[in-house]
Amino acid sequence: MKALSEPDPKRASGDERLHEVLDLAETVVVASGVSCRQQIFHGTERTAWHPVQLLREALDVDVS
C-alpha cells in the first residue's frame, strides 16, 4: 500500500499532458470542482470556469 504522500507517476504524467493541451487550447476551460479549477490554474495559469459561469455568460444574465 502506498503512503498518501508518495507522488503517483501516472497522475503526474496525466496532469502534464492535460496542461500541455490546455496551454495550446484557445478555448474556455470548464471544470465543476474547486480543486480541479485550482489544479488547472496552478498548472497552466489559466482560469477554468464553473459550468454555471459559462451558462450565465452564454445567456448574458446580469447578476448585479
Beta strands, then each sheet from edge to edge (+ up, - down):
end
